[in-house]
Amino acid sequence: MVETDQAVATIRLSRPPMNALSAGLQDDLVEAAVQVGADPGVRAVVLYGGEKLFAAGADIKEMSGTSYAQMTGRSARLQAALTAVATISKPVVAAVTGYALGGGLELALCADFRVLGASARVGQPEILLGLIPGAGGTQRLPRLIGQARAKDLIFTGRFVAAAEALEIGLADKVVPDEEVYETAKAMAAQYAAGPAVALAAAKRAIDLGLGTDLDTGLEYERAAFAALFATEDARAGMDSFLKNGPGKATFTGQ
């Protein structure tokens, strides 16, 4: 499930034909997230479903007939799997082709950035089943695109085309379908060349800050900022700036 090309790892979903987020795929996601997070040679990650589609959502066959008591445990497991991806301490880019629906979109929301193919369609259609998103959609989506837009997508269950996704901030780039993966890899490679410890600190500060009050977020930022002065990358970056100007430092990730 994990393929590595230099400092960029690809977590490739592999449950044909629709990459439904079955219990098995959830386990695979957790394992892959732990693997790329622990590998010091991996500096950035691409999340990819393949050339035809990203992920069509939860496995409805698995869910059908599930009782409340059963789903209490299963929903916790599903959220934990996606949270494992969301908390990878490295930049993560989702490469979205075809459909990213329901749990598929919720998985893409766990990435830091989303590259969509021109014909991609995304959405949270759970309401059409008499349900609501259960893997982070009601929380991550409004934080990304705003409350009213998120409510529109969740209340209607409608599919959103790539052009609209870009307009509302759900996508960061829209490219021809055949260029999605390489574009996402190039974006990830750009971040992979950066200072790994500082990037992890920046990601954690932003993500934690969004879930707390301003004063608490500022205090976390202050502590993380000061801690980076203990890293080799900070010293190399400042020395390079003084000698050669900005943007020319080589970082080792230490």
N, C-alpha and C positions, 0 to 999 in steps of 0.2 A: 504493500500500500504506500510505502515511502520510497521515492526515487530521489537521488541526490546528484546534482550537477554543479560541481565546484561548491560554492557556499550557499546555494539555493536548493532547498528540499521541496519536493512536490508530494503533497498528500493527495493521492488519487483515489477517488471513490470507486469501488469495484463491486457493485451488486446489480448486474444487469437483470432486466432491461431498463429499469427506471431509477436505479440507485435509491430505492426506498430506504428510509432510516430504520431498518429492522434492528432487533436486539443485537444481532451479529455485527451489523455495520456500526452500531453505537460502540460496541467493544473495540472494534478496529480503530475508530476515531480516537478513543482514549489512549490506546496503545501507541498510535502514530503521534499524537500530541505529546505524550511523555517522551517518545524517542527523539523527536526533533528538538524539543525543549532542552533535553539533557546533552545533546551532541554539540560540543563547542565548535565543531567544524561547520555547523549549519548556522548561518547568520540571518536568513530570511526564508519565508515559506510561501508556497503557492498551494492553494486549495482548488482542486480541479476534478470535475465529474466526467470529463471525456469530451469528444468532439460533438456528440449529439445532444447531450443534456447535462445539467449540473446535478439536480436531484429533484424528484417529483414529490417528495414529502414523506410522510409517515406511511408505514405499511398498513393500509386499511384492513387487509385480511387479518393481520395480527391483532388489530384493535377491535374488530367486529366481535361483539359478544362479550367483551371484557367488562367485568363488574367494576363498581366504584372502588371496592377494596383492592382489587388487582391493579387498577390504573393508578392508585395512589403511589404504589411502589414503582410502577413502570414509568410514570411521568417524572419521578425523582431521578430515575436512572437516565432518562432521555435528557433532562436538563443538565445533569452532571456531565454527560458525554459532550454536549455542546459547550458547556462552561470550560471543559478541558481545552477545547480549541480556542475559545475566547481568551484564555489566560496564558496561551503560549507567549513567552516573554520576548519574542522576536517579531518583526514586522510580518504580517500575513496578508496576502493578496488573494482574493477569490477570483477565479477565472470562470465566468458563467456563460455557458452556451445553452441553447434550447430553453428548457424550463427550470426554474428554481421556485418551487411552490410549497407552501406550508412549511414543514420542517426543513425543506431544501432552502427556502429563503432565510429561515431562522439560522441555518448553518452559515449561509453567506454573510449574514449580519454579524457573525462572530469574527469575521476577518476585519482588518483595519481598513482595507480598500476593496472595491469591487470593480472588475473590468467585465463589461457585458458585450456579448456579440450583438450585432445589429438586429437580428431576428429573435433575440432572447425575450422571454416573458417571465415575469416574476409576480408573486402575489401571496396573500394569506387567505386561502379559500375555506378555512375551517368552518366559518359561519354557515356555509352552504351544507355542512354536515350536522348543523345544530351544535357546533362546538366553538371553541376559541383557540387561538394559538396557545400551545402548551410548552414550547421549548424556547421561550424568550421573546416571542414576537410582540407581545403587549408591552414589553419593557425596552428592548433594544431598538425597535422600529421608531417609536416616538422620540427617543433620544437622538436618533439620527435625522429624521425628516420633520420632526415637530408633531405636536399632539393632534391637530386637526387632520393633517394629511394621513397620519397613521390610523386614526379612527375611520377615515373614509375607506382606506384599503381593507381594514379588518371588518368593518360593518358591512361592506358590500361583497367582499370576497373576490373582487374583480381582478383580472390579470392586467399587469402594467407592462406596456411595451418599453423597449430599451430607451427610446428617445424621451419618454416621460420620466423614466427612472433617472436619467441624467439630469433632467430639468428640476426634479424635486430633491436631488441629492442622494438618491438611493444607489445610483451608480456614480463612479468617479471617472470612468472612461467608457465610451462606446466605440467599438471598432468592428470591421468586417468579421464575420463569424470565424473564418479560417485564421484570423490573426489574434484571437483571444488569448490562447495559451502563451504564445511567444511574447505578447505585450505584457501579460501578467508577470512572466519570468523576467523581462527586462526591467519592469518596475521593481520587482523584488531584488534584483541584482543591484540596483541603484542604492537601496537601503543596506544591502549586505556589505557594501564597502564602508559603511559608517562605523562609529564606535559602538560596539555591541552593548557594553554595560550602560552607556548613556542612553542608547535607544530603548533598552529595557526599562530604565528608570523613567524616561519620558512617557512611554506607553502606560506604565503602571500609575504614574502621577495623573495623567489625563483620565484614565478609566476610573481610578478611585475618586478623583475629584468630582466626576459627574454624579457620583452616588452619595455625596456628602455636602455639607455647607461650605461656603467659601473660605471661612477662617480655617477649618480643618484641612481643606485642600491646600491652602497656602502653606500651612505648617508642614504638611507632608512634602510639598515641593521644596521648601527651604531645606529640610533635612536631606532629601535626596540630592539636591544641588550641592550641598556642602560635602556629602559623602563621595561624590565623583572626583573630588580633589585628591582622593587616595588612589586613583587609577592611573595606570601608565598611559592610557589613551588621552586623558585630559592633559597630562604633561606634554605628550607628543604634539597634541593639537595646539596648545598655547605656544610651544617652542617653534613649531612650524609657522604659525601666524606671525610671530615676531621676526623670523628670519626670511620668510618667503611670501608673506601675505596670506589672505584667507583661502580656504578650499584646497590646499595642497598637501595636507597631512596624510600620512599612511597610518591606519589604525590596526592594532593587533587583536583587539577584543579583550585586552587585559586592563 
